[in-house]
Amino acid sequence: MNRTKRRNLDTSNANLKRAKNADEFALMIVGELDKIQSDNNYEFQGLNDRVVALNHMGIKTKRGCEWSNNSVKRILERVGGMM
């Protein structure tokens, strides 16, 4: 195998691993949101309710930041695309 093919294969494997990690994190966050709803007998009305709940519970993004509407939207889209 030449260098270019090996490098492309390494890049492809790394991308697959990143996608898998992102999928697992997204599923964990959606699970936390479901738990928050069930524990508090509450139904989220929109993205902002989810953002406030995650930030209030101290749950950080993968990069250690607070949640925004856009980051929660992307998580929900990722999980929605898995189903």
N, C-alpha and C positions, 0 to 999 in steps of 0.2 A: 504494500500500500504506500502510495507516495505521500509526501508531507501535506499537500493540500487536502487530499481526501481524509487523512487522519485528523487534520485540524477541523474540517467541516463536521466530521463525526463527533469530535470532542465538543464542539459548539452545539450541535444538535442534542447531545446527551445532557449538556448543562442547561439548555433551554427547557428540556423535558422535566428536569429536576426542579427548576424554578417554577414551572407551571404547576407541578404536583404540590410543591410547598404552598403556593398561593391558593390552590384549591382547598387544601387541608385547613389553612388559616381561615378562609372564607366560610367553610362549613362550621368551624369552631365558633366564629363570630355569630353566625345565624343561629347556632345552637344556644349561645348566650342570650341572644335577643328573645328567642322562644322561651327560655327559662325565666327571663325577667318578666315577660308577659304572664306566664302561668303562675309564677310565685306571687305576683301582685294582682292577679285577676284583672288585668288591664290589657287593652288592645291598642297598639300604636295607631295613630291617625295619619302619620306621614313620616318622611325622612327625618325631619327635625326632632320628632319625639324619640326616634331611635338614636340620633346623635346625642341628645341630652342624656338619655339613659346610659349609653356606653361611657360617656365622659363622667357622669355622676358616679358610676360604679368603678371608675378608675381603670377601665379597660382601654389599653392603648392600641394604636395601629401597629402594624408589623415593624415600622420604623421608630416606634416609641413616641409618636405624636398624639395629640388629641384628634378626635374624629371631626370630620366636616360632612356636610350634606353630600358632597361629591364622592368622598371616600366610601360612605355607607352605600350610596347608589351603585358604585362599582362592585362592591362586595355582593349586593343583592343580584346584580346582573350576572356576575360570575356564577353564583349558585343557581340562579334561574337557568342559565345556559347548560348546566350539568344535568338538569332533569328533563 
